[in-house]
Amino acid sequence: MRNTLLPYGRQSIGEDDIQSVVDVLRSDWLTTGPKVGEFEEAFAAWVGAKYAVSFSSGTAALHGAVFAAGLKPGDEAITSPLTFAATANCVLYQGATPVFADVSADTLNLDPEKVAARITPRTRAVLPVDYAGHPADLDAILELAARHGMVVIEDACHALGAEYRGRRTGSIADMTVFSFHPVKHLATGEGGMVTTDRADCAEALRRFRNHGISSDARQRQTDGQWRYEMVLLGFNYRLTDIACALGLSQLKKLDANLSRRRQIAARYAAAFRDLAGVMPPAVRPDVNPAWHLYPIRLNLEELSADRAQVFRALRAENIGVNVHYIPVHRHPYYRDRFGYRGGEYPIAEDAYERLISLPMFHGMTDEDVGDVVRAVCKVIGHYAR
Ligand SMILES: *Cc1c(COP(=O)(O)O)cnc(C)c1O
């Protein structure tokens, strides 16, 4: 057994990352300086989008995207119940109503048929989530959106670097949102990004993250101007030059980090193939997932234990397992505000009872992966019927 806890996710920071932050600390700009634009341009180029607009977190980026989509009170937006609460919360921030649709049993991503059934004349947007890093069923969702005049905001916070039918996430939906939280593929501490090909969205996003002001401080300093105009009600959601310098440095290693995550996923898949008690995550043939998480589902029918017991047993082996996610509509805030009682989204709710996220991060060593495989085989073997 390991003698230290292996977390389910963590950042990797090298001397090159540290040096890039030190350099910016010695420079003239700690925020709203040259690193912001450099990071945004490099990121847009990497995913294959025309524009990238940085934000102070993935949640702020989601808020910006919902604003840029024009959502307002009375409007509805459809999303997955099996996500981090921020995906639905951002709809509430703009006074609109999040509506959930159940997920597909294989990928646990939004099921386009269930989405279609929830569309009303008030539906203005759909927010597919690329659960665990496996892209959502984007073509089917985009087709529905085109037919019903909905904006597609893809929550790709799990899926930086994932490929869907040969294209990278970030270049497909109207707007795509990423997070740079330390457990994600690229870490800036806190941080987020929206990518888009739409100039109108990029403009709205830039204003929204800067108080609704139509030019930035550096632009004014360069132009020798004092005048600025606040044209809409925005926020201070800017990402600092310190964070953007770190982001630029991390971006250089993204390809290598993605290959490492894919190697780890392949090792897990091979190790668990014949383990009747667990179901490894499904991969559809038209995608290449980015593997933010590695969520296995327990075949409870084959086990004499429930998820909580398996979870505790893995923790006792010093494997830092986690659960993603408690379905959003089961949280007290959503229950109380919208009257959910449970049972509304049976596929997501059944998955929740079985899910355990195994450690998955690019800094894992081969020994770490071996420790996880051994612990899972031991615990599942122990509880096998
Ligand atoms: C991480 C995450 C977010 C929010 O990102 P923060 O940067 O932590 O605000 C939103 N949605 C999903 C699915 C996430 O995993």
The ligand as an ORCA input file, in Angstrom:
! r2SCAN-3c Opt
* xyz 0 1
  C     -13.835     23.385    -13.223
  C     -15.174     23.500    -13.820
  C     -15.884     24.722    -13.929
  C     -15.490     25.991    -13.272
  O     -14.204     26.336    -13.284
  P     -13.527     27.284    -12.183
  O     -12.327     27.728    -12.934
  O     -13.204     26.431    -10.997
  O     -14.452     28.403    -11.864
  C     -17.075     24.726    -14.632
  N     -17.597     23.613    -15.161
  C     -16.979     22.425    -15.046
  C     -17.612     21.229    -15.672
  C     -15.771     22.326    -14.354
  O     -15.170     21.131    -14.226
*
